Amino acid sequence: MSNNEEIKRFGEKLRYLRQREGLSQEQLGNMLDVHQTHVGRIERGAKMPNAAMILKISRLFRVSADVLIKDELDL
């Protein structure tokens, strides 16, 4: 899997988790202390979050960082 595919897959996982919890991009952005456009960029695969953001996301959705980074979360 290429780097671009991994970034896109991360975004798909984030969108899935956010929608599963019934959160808007704005609500998630507030919880992560980022603007909703940043969340949108991550979900579209235009941006990969840094390690600190990945840890925040994993804690928020109660999944391991490995699940977010590796291709182990079935949508």
CHARMM internal coordinates of N, CA and C (Angstrom, degrees):
IC EDIT
DIST 1 N 1 CA 1.4509
DIST 1 CA 1 C 1.5275
ANGL 1 N 1 CA 1 C 108.06
DIST 1 C 2 N 1.3146
ANGL 1 CA 1 C 2 N 117.42
DIHE 1 N 1 CA 1 C 2 N 131.63
DIST 2 N 2 CA 1.4608
ANGL 1 C 2 N 2 CA 121.38
DIHE 1 CA 1 C 2 N 2 CA -178.65
DIST 2 CA 2 C 1.5256
ANGL 2 N 2 CA 2 C 110.68
DIHE 1 C 2 N 2 CA 2 C -77.16
DIST 2 C 3 N 1.3200
ANGL 2 CA 2 C 3 N 115.57
DIHE 2 N 2 CA 2 C 3 N 165.60
DIST 3 N 3 CA 1.4580
ANGL 2 C 3 N 3 CA 121.30
DIHE 2 CA 2 C 3 N 3 CA 179.57
DIST 3 CA 3 C 1.5332
ANGL 3 N 3 CA 3 C 111.29
DIHE 2 C 3 N 3 CA 3 C -58.80
DIST 3 C 4 N 1.3439
ANGL 3 CA 3 C 4 N 116.30
DIHE 3 N 3 CA 3 C 4 N -42.81
DIST 4 N 4 CA 1.4670
ANGL 3 C 4 N 4 CA 119.61
DIHE 3 CA 3 C 4 N 4 CA 179.23
DIST 4 CA 4 C 1.5196
ANGL 4 N 4 CA 4 C 111.50
DIHE 3 C 4 N 4 CA 4 C -63.06
DIST 4 C 5 N 1.3213
ANGL 4 CA 4 C 5 N 116.83
DIHE 4 N 4 CA 4 C 5 N -38.55
DIST 5 N 5 CA 1.4659
ANGL 4 C 5 N 5 CA 120.76
DIHE 4 CA 4 C 5 N 5 CA 178.13
DIST 5 CA 5 C 1.5185
ANGL 5 N 5 CA 5 C 110.89
DIHE 4 C 5 N 5 CA 5 C -66.44
DIST 5 C 6 N 1.3370
ANGL 5 CA 5 C 6 N 116.90
DIHE 5 N 5 CA 5 C 6 N -38.05
DIST 6 N 6 CA 1.4677
ANGL 5 C 6 N 6 CA 120.63
DIHE 5 CA 5 C 6 N 6 CA 178.41
DIST 6 CA 6 C 1.5248
ANGL 6 N 6 CA 6 C 111.10
DIHE 5 C 6 N 6 CA 6 C -65.45
DIST 6 C 7 N 1.3161
ANGL 6 CA 6 C 7 N 116.74
DIHE 6 N 6 CA 6 C 7 N -41.19
DIST 7 N 7 CA 1.4662
ANGL 6 C 7 N 7 CA 120.86
DIHE 6 CA 6 C 7 N 7 CA 179.04
DIST 7 CA 7 C 1.5225
ANGL 7 N 7 CA 7 C 109.89
DIHE 6 C 7 N 7 CA 7 C -65.28
DIST 7 C 8 N 1.3298
ANGL 7 CA 7 C 8 N 116.24
DIHE 7 N 7 CA 7 C 8 N -43.03
DIST 8 N 8 CA 1.4604
ANGL 7 C 8 N 8 CA 120.00
DIHE 7 CA 7 C 8 N 8 CA 178.74
DIST 8 CA 8 C 1.5220
ANGL 8 N 8 CA 8 C 110.69
DIHE 7 C 8 N 8 CA 8 C -63.73
DIST 8 C 9 N 1.3254
ANGL 8 CA 8 C 9 N 116.77
DIHE 8 N 8 CA 8 C 9 N -42.02
DIST 9 N 9 CA 1.4667
ANGL 8 C 9 N 9 CA 121.28
DIHE 8 CA 8 C 9 N 9 CA 179.67
DIST 9 CA 9 C 1.5236
ANGL 9 N 9 CA 9 C 110.93
DIHE 8 C 9 N 9 CA 9 C -63.79
DIST 9 C 10 N 1.3400
ANGL 9 CA 9 C 10 N 117.48
DIHE 9 N 9 CA 9 C 10 N -39.79
DIST 10 N 10 CA 1.4604
ANGL 9 C 10 N 10 CA 120.58
DIHE 9 CA 9 C 10 N 10 CA 176.73
DIST 10 CA 10 C 1.5301
ANGL 10 N 10 CA 10 C 109.23
DIHE 9 C 10 N 10 CA 10 C -58.41
DIST 10 C 11 N 1.3282
ANGL 10 CA 10 C 11 N 116.41
DIHE 10 N 10 CA 10 C 11 N -45.76
DIST 11 N 11 CA 1.4578
ANGL 10 C 11 N 11 CA 120.84
DIHE 10 CA 10 C 11 N 11 CA 179.82
DIST 11 CA 11 C 1.5139
ANGL 11 N 11 CA 11 C 112.82
DIHE 10 C 11 N 11 CA 11 C -61.05
DIST 11 C 12 N 1.3264
ANGL 11 CA 11 C 12 N 116.77
DIHE 11 N 11 CA 11 C 12 N -39.45
DIST 12 N 12 CA 1.4680
ANGL 11 C 12 N 12 CA 120.72
DIHE 11 CA 11 C 12 N 12 CA 177.51
DIST 12 CA 12 C 1.5259
ANGL 12 N 12 CA 12 C 110.75
DIHE 11 C 12 N 12 CA 12 C -62.88
DIST 12 C 13 N 1.3222
ANGL 12 CA 12 C 13 N 115.96
DIHE 12 N 12 CA 12 C 13 N -41.12
DIST 13 N 13 CA 1.4673
ANGL 12 C 13 N 13 CA 120.36
DIHE 12 CA 12 C 13 N 13 CA 179.02
DIST 13 CA 13 C 1.5220
ANGL 13 N 13 CA 13 C 110.40
DIHE 12 C 13 N 13 CA 13 C -64.66
DIST 13 C 14 N 1.3345
ANGL 13 CA 13 C 14 N 116.30
DIHE 13 N 13 CA 13 C 14 N -43.47
DIST 14 N 14 CA 1.4590
ANGL 13 C 14 N 14 CA 119.63
DIHE 13 CA 13 C 14 N 14 CA -179.57
DIST 14 CA 14 C 1.5275
ANGL 14 N 14 CA 14 C 110.15
DIHE 13 C 14 N 14 CA 14 C -62.27
DIST 14 C 15 N 1.3291
ANGL 14 CA 14 C 15 N 117.43
DIHE 14 N 14 CA 14 C 15 N -45.22
DIST 15 N 15 CA 1.4693
ANGL 14 C 15 N 15 CA 120.97
DIHE 14 CA 14 C 15 N 15 CA 178.74
DIST 15 CA 15 C 1.5276
ANGL 15 N 15 CA 15 C 110.67
DIHE 14 C 15 N 15 CA 15 C -59.32
DIST 15 C 16 N 1.3315
ANGL 15 CA 15 C 16 N 116.04
DIHE 15 N 15 CA 15 C 16 N -44.55
DIST 16 N 16 CA 1.4626
ANGL 15 C 16 N 16 CA 120.61
DIHE 15 CA 15 C 16 N 16 CA 178.82
DIST 16 CA 16 C 1.5277
ANGL 16 N 16 CA 16 C 111.06
DIHE 15 C 16 N 16 CA 16 C -58.91
DIST 16 C 17 N 1.3197
ANGL 16 CA 16 C 17 N 116.76
DIHE 16 N 16 CA 16 C 17 N -49.33
DIST 17 N 17 CA 1.4662
ANGL 16 C 17 N 17 CA 120.84
DIHE 16 CA 16 C 17 N 17 CA -178.89
DIST 17 CA 17 C 1.5233
ANGL 17 N 17 CA 17 C 111.55
DIHE 16 C 17 N 17 CA 17 C -63.38
DIST 17 C 18 N 1.3241
ANGL 17 CA 17 C 18 N 116.54
DIHE 17 N 17 CA 17 C 18 N -42.16
DIST 18 N 18 CA 1.4704
ANGL 17 C 18 N 18 CA 120.69
DIHE 17 CA 17 C 18 N 18 CA 179.83
DIST 18 CA 18 C 1.5233
ANGL 18 N 18 CA 18 C 110.22
DIHE 17 C 18 N 18 CA 18 C -62.35
DIST 18 C 19 N 1.3234
ANGL 18 CA 18 C 19 N 116.36
DIHE 18 N 18 CA 18 C 19 N -47.70
DIST 19 N 19 CA 1.4648
ANGL 18 C 19 N 19 CA 119.84
DIHE 18 CA 18 C 19 N 19 CA -178.59
DIST 19 CA 19 C 1.5215
ANGL 19 N 19 CA 19 C 111.82
DIHE 18 C 19 N 19 CA 19 C -67.49
DIST 19 C 20 N 1.3314
ANGL 19 CA 19 C 20 N 116.39
DIHE 19 N 19 CA 19 C 20 N -35.41
DIST 20 N 20 CA 1.4727
ANGL 19 C 20 N 20 CA 120.49
DIHE 19 CA 19 C 20 N 20 CA 177.45
DIST 20 CA 20 C 1.5234
ANGL 20 N 20 CA 20 C 110.92
DIHE 19 C 20 N 20 CA 20 C -59.04
DIST 20 C 21 N 1.3293
ANGL 20 CA 20 C 21 N 115.99
DIHE 20 N 20 CA 20 C 21 N -35.89
DIST 21 N 21 CA 1.4640
ANGL 20 C 21 N 21 CA 121.11
DIHE 20 CA 20 C 21 N 21 CA 179.79
DIST 21 CA 21 C 1.5238
ANGL 21 N 21 CA 21 C 112.58
DIHE 20 C 21 N 21 CA 21 C -86.39
DIST 21 C 22 N 1.3362
ANGL 21 CA 21 C 22 N 117.45
DIHE 21 N 21 CA 21 C 22 N -2.92
DIST 22 N 22 CA 1.4559
ANGL 21 C 22 N 22 CA 121.28
DIHE 21 CA 21 C 22 N 22 CA 179.10
DIST 22 CA 22 C 1.5174
ANGL 22 N 22 CA 22 C 113.54
DIHE 21 C 22 N 22 CA 22 C 72.83
DIST 22 C 23 N 1.3221
ANGL 22 CA 22 C 23 N 116.79
DIHE 22 N 22 CA 22 C 23 N 29.99
DIST 23 N 23 CA 1.4579
ANGL 22 C 23 N 23 CA 121.36
DIHE 22 CA 22 C 23 N 23 CA -177.93
DIST 23 CA 23 C 1.5240
ANGL 23 N 23 CA 23 C 110.64
DIHE 22 C 23 N 23 CA 23 C -100.14
DIST 23 C 24 N 1.3242
ANGL 23 CA 23 C 24 N 115.81
DIHE 23 N 23 CA 23 C 24 N 145.34
DIST 24 N 24 CA 1.4616
ANGL 23 C 24 N 24 CA 121.00
DIHE 23 CA 23 C 24 N 24 CA 171.23
DIST 24 CA 24 C 1.5304
ANGL 24 N 24 CA 24 C 108.20
DIHE 23 C 24 N 24 CA 24 C -84.22
DIST 24 C 25 N 1.3150
ANGL 24 CA 24 C 25 N 116.00
DIHE 24 N 24 CA 24 C 25 N 166.16
DIST 25 N 25 CA 1.4677
ANGL 24 C 25 N 25 CA 119.11
DIHE 24 CA 24 C 25 N 25 CA 175.13
DIST 25 CA 25 C 1.5243
ANGL 25 N 25 CA 25 C 109.85
DIHE 24 C 25 N 25 CA 25 C -61.50
DIST 25 C 26 N 1.3125
ANGL 25 CA 25 C 26 N 116.93
DIHE 25 N 25 CA 25 C 26 N -36.80
DIST 26 N 26 CA 1.4641
ANGL 25 C 26 N 26 CA 120.22
DIHE 25 CA 25 C 26 N 26 CA 179.13
DIST 26 CA 26 C 1.5224
ANGL 26 N 26 CA 26 C 111.18
DIHE 25 C 26 N 26 CA 26 C -64.11
DIST 26 C 27 N 1.3329
ANGL 26 CA 26 C 27 N 117.10
DIHE 26 N 26 CA 26 C 27 N -44.92
DIST 27 N 27 CA 1.4657
ANGL 26 C 27 N 27 CA 120.43
DIHE 26 CA 26 C 27 N 27 CA 179.23
DIST 27 CA 27 C 1.5303
ANGL 27 N 27 CA 27 C 110.92
DIHE 26 C 27 N 27 CA 27 C -62.10
DIST 27 C 28 N 1.3308
ANGL 27 CA 27 C 28 N 116.21
DIHE 27 N 27 CA 27 C 28 N -44.72
DIST 28 N 28 CA 1.4603
ANGL 27 C 28 N 28 CA 119.49
DIHE 27 CA 27 C 28 N 28 CA 179.45
DIST 28 CA 28 C 1.5222
ANGL 28 N 28 CA 28 C 110.58
DIHE 27 C 28 N 28 CA 28 C -64.40
DIST 28 C 29 N 1.3062
ANGL 28 CA 28 C 29 N 116.69
DIHE 28 N 28 CA 28 C 29 N -41.88
DIST 29 N 29 CA 1.4628
ANGL 28 C 29 N 29 CA 120.25
DIHE 28 CA 28 C 29 N 29 CA 177.22
DIST 29 CA 29 C 1.5173
ANGL 29 N 29 CA 29 C 111.53
DIHE 28 C 29 N 29 CA 29 C -57.25
DIST 29 C 30 N 1.3289
ANGL 29 CA 29 C 30 N 116.46
DIHE 29 N 29 CA 29 C 30 N -43.51
DIST 30 N 30 CA 1.4613
ANGL 29 C 30 N 30 CA 120.11
DIHE 29 CA 29 C 30 N 30 CA 178.04
DIST 30 CA 30 C 1.5226
ANGL 30 N 30 CA 30 C 111.42
DIHE 29 C 30 N 30 CA 30 C -62.03
DIST 30 C 31 N 1.3205
ANGL 30 CA 30 C 31 N 116.37
DIHE 30 N 30 CA 30 C 31 N -40.05
DIST 31 N 31 CA 1.4708
ANGL 30 C 31 N 31 CA 120.28
DIHE 30 CA 30 C 31 N 31 CA -179.58
DIST 31 CA 31 C 1.5278
ANGL 31 N 31 CA 31 C 111.63
DIHE 30 C 31 N 31 CA 31 C -68.17
DIST 31 C 32 N 1.3297
ANGL 31 CA 31 C 32 N 116.14
DIHE 31 N 31 CA 31 C 32 N -29.72
DIST 32 N 32 CA 1.4700
ANGL 31 C 32 N 32 CA 120.95
DIHE 31 CA 31 C 32 N 32 CA -178.56
DIST 32 CA 32 C 1.5241
ANGL 32 N 32 CA 32 C 112.70
DIHE 31 C 32 N 32 CA 32 C -97.70
DIST 32 C 33 N 1.3227
ANGL 32 CA 32 C 33 N 116.99
DIHE 32 N 32 CA 32 C 33 N 0.27
DIST 33 N 33 CA 1.4705
ANGL 32 C 33 N 33 CA 122.74
DIHE 32 CA 32 C 33 N 33 CA -178.75
DIST 33 CA 33 C 1.5260
ANGL 33 N 33 CA 33 C 112.29
DIHE 32 C 33 N 33 CA 33 C 62.08
DIST 33 C 34 N 1.3414
ANGL 33 CA 33 C 34 N 116.19
DIHE 33 N 33 CA 33 C 34 N 40.38
DIST 34 N 34 CA 1.4551
ANGL 33 C 34 N 34 CA 122.03
DIHE 33 CA 33 C 34 N 34 CA 174.36
DIST 34 CA 34 C 1.5262
ANGL 34 N 34 CA 34 C 108.20
DIHE 33 C 34 N 34 CA 34 C -134.91
DIST 34 C 35 N 1.3124
ANGL 34 CA 34 C 35 N 116.87
DIHE 34 N 34 CA 34 C 35 N 163.06
DIST 35 N 35 CA 1.4620
ANGL 34 C 35 N 35 CA 121.75
DIHE 34 CA 34 C 35 N 35 CA 178.45
DIST 35 CA 35 C 1.5252
ANGL 35 N 35 CA 35 C 109.36
DIHE 34 C 35 N 35 CA 35 C -74.11
DIST 35 C 36 N 1.3180
ANGL 35 CA 35 C 36 N 116.04
DIHE 35 N 35 CA 35 C 36 N 151.41
DIST 36 N 36 CA 1.4640
ANGL 35 C 36 N 36 CA 120.09
DIHE 35 CA 35 C 36 N 36 CA -179.23
DIST 36 CA 36 C 1.5249
ANGL 36 N 36 CA 36 C 112.50
DIHE 35 C 36 N 36 CA 36 C -59.84
DIST 36 C 37 N 1.3253
ANGL 36 CA 36 C 37 N 117.52
DIHE 36 N 36 CA 36 C 37 N -28.83
DIST 37 N 37 CA 1.4677
ANGL 36 C 37 N 37 CA 118.98
DIHE 36 CA 36 C 37 N 37 CA 177.99
DIST 37 CA 37 C 1.5287
ANGL 37 N 37 CA 37 C 111.08
DIHE 36 C 37 N 37 CA 37 C -66.11
DIST 37 C 38 N 1.3218
ANGL 37 CA 37 C 38 N 116.95
DIHE 37 N 37 CA 37 C 38 N -30.89
DIST 38 N 38 CA 1.4661
ANGL 37 C 38 N 38 CA 121.08
DIHE 37 CA 37 C 38 N 38 CA 176.57
DIST 38 CA 38 C 1.5333
ANGL 38 N 38 CA 38 C 109.39
DIHE 37 C 38 N 38 CA 38 C -65.48
DIST 38 C 39 N 1.3238
ANGL 38 CA 38 C 39 N 116.29
DIHE 38 N 38 CA 38 C 39 N -43.04
DIST 39 N 39 CA 1.4651
ANGL 38 C 39 N 39 CA 120.95
DIHE 38 CA 38 C 39 N 39 CA 177.01
DIST 39 CA 39 C 1.5240
ANGL 39 N 39 CA 39 C 109.40
DIHE 38 C 39 N 39 CA 39 C -60.41
DIST 39 C 40 N 1.3209
ANGL 39 CA 39 C 40 N 116.76
DIHE 39 N 39 CA 39 C 40 N -44.47
DIST 40 N 40 CA 1.4573
ANGL 39 C 40 N 40 CA 121.19
DIHE 39 CA 39 C 40 N 40 CA 179.30
DIST 40 CA 40 C 1.5152
ANGL 40 N 40 CA 40 C 112.34
DIHE 39 C 40 N 40 CA 40 C -60.50
DIST 40 C 41 N 1.3151
ANGL 40 CA 40 C 41 N 116.76
DIHE 40 N 40 CA 40 C 41 N -41.26
DIST 41 N 41 CA 1.4707
ANGL 40 C 41 N 41 CA 120.50
DIHE 40 CA 40 C 41 N 41 CA 178.82
DIST 41 CA 41 C 1.5270
ANGL 41 N 41 CA 41 C 111.26
DIHE 40 C 41 N 41 CA 41 C -63.27
DIST 41 C 42 N 1.3233
ANGL 41 CA 41 C 42 N 115.75
DIHE 41 N 41 CA 41 C 42 N -40.99
DIST 42 N 42 CA 1.4627
ANGL 41 C 42 N 42 CA 119.58
DIHE 41 CA 41 C 42 N 42 CA 178.42
DIST 42 CA 42 C 1.5276
ANGL 42 N 42 CA 42 C 109.33
DIHE 41 C 42 N 42 CA 42 C -64.79
DIST 42 C 43 N 1.3251
ANGL 42 CA 42 C 43 N 117.14
DIHE 42 N 42 CA 42 C 43 N -45.52
DIST 43 N 43 CA 1.4631
ANGL 42 C 43 N 43 CA 120.64
DIHE 42 CA 42 C 43 N 43 CA -177.99
DIST 43 CA 43 C 1.5295
ANGL 43 N 43 CA 43 C 112.00
DIHE 42 C 43 N 43 CA 43 C -64.13
DIST 43 C 44 N 1.3041
ANGL 43 CA 43 C 44 N 117.95
DIHE 43 N 43 CA 43 C 44 N -32.83
DIST 44 N 44 CA 1.4683
ANGL 43 C 44 N 44 CA 121.79
DIHE 43 CA 43 C 44 N 44 CA 179.21
DIST 44 CA 44 C 1.5295
ANGL 44 N 44 CA 44 C 112.23
DIHE 43 C 44 N 44 CA 44 C -80.64
DIST 44 C 45 N 1.3101
ANGL 44 CA 44 C 45 N 117.10
DIHE 44 N 44 CA 44 C 45 N -9.03
DIST 45 N 45 CA 1.4584
ANGL 44 C 45 N 45 CA 120.43
DIHE 44 CA 44 C 45 N 45 CA -178.82
DIST 45 CA 45 C 1.5090
ANGL 45 N 45 CA 45 C 113.20
DIHE 44 C 45 N 45 CA 45 C 82.83
DIST 45 C 46 N 1.3303
ANGL 45 CA 45 C 46 N 116.55
DIHE 45 N 45 CA 45 C 46 N 16.66
DIST 46 N 46 CA 1.4606
ANGL 45 C 46 N 46 CA 120.67
DIHE 45 CA 45 C 46 N 46 CA 178.92
DIST 46 CA 46 C 1.5220
ANGL 46 N 46 CA 46 C 111.68
DIHE 45 C 46 N 46 CA 46 C -86.84
DIST 46 C 47 N 1.3348
ANGL 46 CA 46 C 47 N 116.95
DIHE 46 N 46 CA 46 C 47 N -15.21
DIST 47 N 47 CA 1.4650
ANGL 46 C 47 N 47 CA 121.12
DIHE 46 CA 46 C 47 N 47 CA -177.21
DIST 47 CA 47 C 1.5159
ANGL 47 N 47 CA 47 C 108.84
DIHE 46 C 47 N 47 CA 47 C -146.71
DIST 47 C 48 N 1.3230
ANGL 47 CA 47 C 48 N 116.07
DIHE 47 N 47 CA 47 C 48 N 139.26
DIST 48 N 48 CA 1.4612
ANGL 47 C 48 N 48 CA 121.68
DIHE 47 CA 47 C 48 N 48 CA 174.57
DIST 48 CA 48 C 1.5201
ANGL 48 N 48 CA 48 C 107.54
DIHE 47 C 48 N 48 CA 48 C -104.99
DIST 48 C 49 N 1.3258
ANGL 48 CA 48 C 49 N 117.83
DIHE 48 N 48 CA 48 C 49 N 128.27
DIST 49 N 49 CA 1.4659
ANGL 48 C 49 N 49 CA 119.48
DIHE 48 CA 48 C 49 N 49 CA 179.94
DIST 49 CA 49 C 1.5267
ANGL 49 N 49 CA 49 C 111.65
DIHE 48 C 49 N 49 CA 49 C -69.00
DIST 49 C 50 N 1.3278
ANGL 49 CA 49 C 50 N 115.33
DIHE 49 N 49 CA 49 C 50 N 155.83
DIST 50 N 50 CA 1.4679
ANGL 49 C 50 N 50 CA 119.41
DIHE 49 CA 49 C 50 N 50 CA 176.57
DIST 50 CA 50 C 1.5282
ANGL 50 N 50 CA 50 C 109.54
DIHE 49 C 50 N 50 CA 50 C -76.40
DIST 50 C 51 N 1.3056
ANGL 50 CA 50 C 51 N 116.13
DIHE 50 N 50 CA 50 C 51 N 175.26
DIST 51 N 51 CA 1.4669
ANGL 50 C 51 N 51 CA 121.70
DIHE 50 CA 50 C 51 N 51 CA -175.74
DIST 51 CA 51 C 1.5251
ANGL 51 N 51 CA 51 C 112.20
DIHE 50 C 51 N 51 CA 51 C -59.66
DIST 51 C 52 N 1.3215
ANGL 51 CA 51 C 52 N 117.35
DIHE 51 N 51 CA 51 C 52 N -40.84
DIST 52 N 52 CA 1.4648
ANGL 51 C 52 N 52 CA 120.51
DIHE 51 CA 51 C 52 N 52 CA -179.59
DIST 52 CA 52 C 1.5273
ANGL 52 N 52 CA 52 C 110.87
DIHE 51 C 52 N 52 CA 52 C -62.77
DIST 52 C 53 N 1.3317
ANGL 52 CA 52 C 53 N 116.82
DIHE 52 N 52 CA 52 C 53 N -40.58
DIST 53 N 53 CA 1.4573
ANGL 52 C 53 N 53 CA 121.02
DIHE 52 CA 52 C 53 N 53 CA 179.30
DIST 53 CA 53 C 1.5261
ANGL 53 N 53 CA 53 C 110.99
DIHE 52 C 53 N 53 CA 53 C -68.17
DIST 53 C 54 N 1.3273
ANGL 53 CA 53 C 54 N 116.79
DIHE 53 N 53 CA 53 C 54 N -38.75
DIST 54 N 54 CA 1.4650
ANGL 53 C 54 N 54 CA 120.17
DIHE 53 CA 53 C 54 N 54 CA 177.74
DIST 54 CA 54 C 1.5249
ANGL 54 N 54 CA 54 C 110.11
DIHE 53 C 54 N 54 CA 54 C -61.40
DIST 54 C 55 N 1.3260
ANGL 54 CA 54 C 55 N 116.80
DIHE 54 N 54 CA 54 C 55 N -41.58
DIST 55 N 55 CA 1.4679
ANGL 54 C 55 N 55 CA 120.17
DIHE 54 CA 54 C 55 N 55 CA 177.95
DIST 55 CA 55 C 1.5229
ANGL 55 N 55 CA 55 C 111.53
DIHE 54 C 55 N 55 CA 55 C -64.81
DIST 55 C 56 N 1.3334
ANGL 55 CA 55 C 56 N 118.22
DIHE 55 N 55 CA 55 C 56 N -40.97
DIST 56 N 56 CA 1.4678
ANGL 55 C 56 N 56 CA 121.30
DIHE 55 CA 55 C 56 N 56 CA 176.59
DIST 56 CA 56 C 1.5227
ANGL 56 N 56 CA 56 C 110.62
DIHE 55 C 56 N 56 CA 56 C -59.92
DIST 56 C 57 N 1.3223
ANGL 56 CA 56 C 57 N 115.79
DIHE 56 N 56 CA 56 C 57 N -45.36
DIST 57 N 57 CA 1.4670
ANGL 56 C 57 N 57 CA 120.80
DIHE 56 CA 56 C 57 N 57 CA -179.42
DIST 57 CA 57 C 1.5272
ANGL 57 N 57 CA 57 C 110.24
DIHE 56 C 57 N 57 CA 57 C -63.42
DIST 57 C 58 N 1.3191
ANGL 57 CA 57 C 58 N 117.43
DIHE 57 N 57 CA 57 C 58 N -43.76
DIST 58 N 58 CA 1.4673
ANGL 57 C 58 N 58 CA 120.54
DIHE 57 CA 57 C 58 N 58 CA -178.38
DIST 58 CA 58 C 1.5263
ANGL 58 N 58 CA 58 C 111.01
DIHE 57 C 58 N 58 CA 58 C -64.11
DIST 58 C 59 N 1.3143
ANGL 58 CA 58 C 59 N 117.36
DIHE 58 N 58 CA 58 C 59 N -39.50
DIST 59 N 59 CA 1.4729
ANGL 58 C 59 N 59 CA 120.54
DIHE 58 CA 58 C 59 N 59 CA 178.32
DIST 59 CA 59 C 1.5230
ANGL 59 N 59 CA 59 C 110.75
DIHE 58 C 59 N 59 CA 59 C -68.44
DIST 59 C 60 N 1.3062
ANGL 59 CA 59 C 60 N 116.30
DIHE 59 N 59 CA 59 C 60 N -42.52
DIST 60 N 60 CA 1.4631
ANGL 59 C 60 N 60 CA 121.22
DIHE 59 CA 59 C 60 N 60 CA -178.03
DIST 60 CA 60 C 1.5274
ANGL 60 N 60 CA 60 C 111.28
DIHE 59 C 60 N 60 CA 60 C -61.01
DIST 60 C 61 N 1.3245
ANGL 60 CA 60 C 61 N 116.64
DIHE 60 N 60 CA 60 C 61 N -44.07
DIST 61 N 61 CA 1.4625
ANGL 60 C 61 N 61 CA 120.28
DIHE 60 CA 60 C 61 N 61 CA -176.89
DIST 61 CA 61 C 1.5244
ANGL 61 N 61 CA 61 C 113.53
DIHE 60 C 61 N 61 CA 61 C -97.31
DIST 61 C 62 N 1.3318
ANGL 61 CA 61 C 62 N 116.32
DIHE 61 N 61 CA 61 C 62 N 4.54
DIST 62 N 62 CA 1.4628
ANGL 61 C 62 N 62 CA 122.65
DIHE 61 CA 61 C 62 N 62 CA 176.54
DIST 62 CA 62 C 1.5343
ANGL 62 N 62 CA 62 C 112.45
DIHE 61 C 62 N 62 CA 62 C 55.86
DIST 62 C 63 N 1.3325
ANGL 62 CA 62 C 63 N 114.55
DIHE 62 N 62 CA 62 C 63 N 47.28
DIST 63 N 63 CA 1.4699
ANGL 62 C 63 N 63 CA 121.57
DIHE 62 CA 62 C 63 N 63 CA 173.27
DIST 63 CA 63 C 1.5237
ANGL 63 N 63 CA 63 C 106.80
DIHE 62 C 63 N 63 CA 63 C -129.57
DIST 63 C 64 N 1.3145
ANGL 63 CA 63 C 64 N 115.98
DIHE 63 N 63 CA 63 C 64 N 156.12
DIST 64 N 64 CA 1.4636
ANGL 63 C 64 N 64 CA 118.09
DIHE 63 CA 63 C 64 N 64 CA -179.89
DIST 64 CA 64 C 1.5265
ANGL 64 N 64 CA 64 C 110.14
DIHE 63 C 64 N 64 CA 64 C -74.72
DIST 64 C 65 N 1.2985
ANGL 64 CA 64 C 65 N 115.21
DIHE 64 N 64 CA 64 C 65 N 153.85
DIST 65 N 65 CA 1.4641
ANGL 64 C 65 N 65 CA 119.99
DIHE 64 CA 64 C 65 N 65 CA 176.22
DIST 65 CA 65 C 1.5213
ANGL 65 N 65 CA 65 C 110.34
DIHE 64 C 65 N 65 CA 65 C -61.08
DIST 65 C 66 N 1.3299
ANGL 65 CA 65 C 66 N 116.89
DIHE 65 N 65 CA 65 C 66 N -32.92
DIST 66 N 66 CA 1.4701
ANGL 65 C 66 N 66 CA 120.80
DIHE 65 CA 65 C 66 N 66 CA 177.24
DIST 66 CA 66 C 1.5222
ANGL 66 N 66 CA 66 C 111.24
DIHE 65 C 66 N 66 CA 66 C -58.92
DIST 66 C 67 N 1.3080
ANGL 66 CA 66 C 67 N 116.31
DIHE 66 N 66 CA 66 C 67 N -42.24
DIST 67 N 67 CA 1.4666
ANGL 66 C 67 N 67 CA 120.55
DIHE 66 CA 66 C 67 N 67 CA -179.95
DIST 67 CA 67 C 1.5189
ANGL 67 N 67 CA 67 C 110.18
DIHE 66 C 67 N 67 CA 67 C -62.78
DIST 67 C 68 N 1.3258
ANGL 67 CA 67 C 68 N 117.12
DIHE 67 N 67 CA 67 C 68 N -37.70
DIST 68 N 68 CA 1.4577
ANGL 67 C 68 N 68 CA 120.69
DIHE 67 CA 67 C 68 N 68 CA 179.43
DIST 68 CA 68 C 1.5291
ANGL 68 N 68 CA 68 C 111.81
DIHE 67 C 68 N 68 CA 68 C -70.96
DIST 68 C 69 N 1.3073
ANGL 68 CA 68 C 69 N 116.19
DIHE 68 N 68 CA 68 C 69 N -40.66
DIST 69 N 69 CA 1.4574
ANGL 68 C 69 N 69 CA 120.36
DIHE 68 CA 68 C 69 N 69 CA -174.18
DIST 69 CA 69 C 1.5295
ANGL 69 N 69 CA 69 C 111.86
DIHE 68 C 69 N 69 CA 69 C -82.80
DIST 69 C 70 N 1.3181
ANGL 69 CA 69 C 70 N 116.00
DIHE 69 N 69 CA 69 C 70 N -44.95
DIST 70 N 70 CA 1.4602
ANGL 69 C 70 N 70 CA 119.96
DIHE 69 CA 69 C 70 N 70 CA -179.97
DIST 70 CA 70 C 1.5185
ANGL 70 N 70 CA 70 C 109.16
DIHE 69 C 70 N 70 CA 70 C -82.82
DIST 70 C 71 N 1.2886
ANGL 70 CA 70 C 71 N 116.45
DIHE 70 N 70 CA 70 C 71 N 166.35
DIST 71 N 71 CA 1.4567
ANGL 70 C 71 N 71 CA 120.70
DIHE 70 CA 70 C 71 N 71 CA -177.72
DIST 71 CA 71 C 1.5282
ANGL 71 N 71 CA 71 C 110.60
DIHE 70 C 71 N 71 CA 71 C -90.61
DIST 71 C 72 N 1.3471
ANGL 71 CA 71 C 72 N 116.05
DIHE 71 N 71 CA 71 C 72 N 62.23
DIST 72 N 72 CA 1.4564
ANGL 71 C 72 N 72 CA 120.58
DIHE 71 CA 71 C 72 N 72 CA -176.04
DIST 72 CA 72 C 1.5191
ANGL 72 N 72 CA 72 C 113.96
DIHE 71 C 72 N 72 CA 72 C -115.11
DIST 72 C 73 N 1.3082
ANGL 72 CA 72 C 73 N 118.93
DIHE 72 N 72 CA 72 C 73 N -1.94
DIST 73 N 73 CA 1.4553
ANGL 72 C 73 N 73 CA 120.97
DIHE 72 CA 72 C 73 N 73 CA -178.63
DIST 73 CA 73 C 1.5129
ANGL 73 N 73 CA 73 C 108.76
DIHE 72 C 73 N 73 CA 73 C -100.27
DIST 73 C 74 N 1.3175
ANGL 73 CA 73 C 74 N 115.48
DIHE 73 N 73 CA 73 C 74 N 111.99
DIST 74 N 74 CA 1.4616
ANGL 73 C 74 N 74 CA 119.27
DIHE 73 CA 73 C 74 N 74 CA 177.77
DIST 74 CA 74 C 1.5167
ANGL 74 N 74 CA 74 C 109.18
DIHE 73 C 74 N 74 CA 74 C -79.01
DIST 74 C 75 N 1.3188
ANGL 74 CA 74 C 75 N 115.21
DIHE 74 N 74 CA 74 C 75 N 131.30
DIST 75 N 75 CA 1.4662
ANGL 74 C 75 N 75 CA 120.60
DIHE 74 CA 74 C 75 N 75 CA 179.77
DIST 75 CA 75 C 1.5130
ANGL 75 N 75 CA 75 C 110.17
DIHE 74 C 75 N 75 CA 75 C -92.68
END
COOR INIT
IC SEED 1 N 1 CA 1 C
IC BUILD
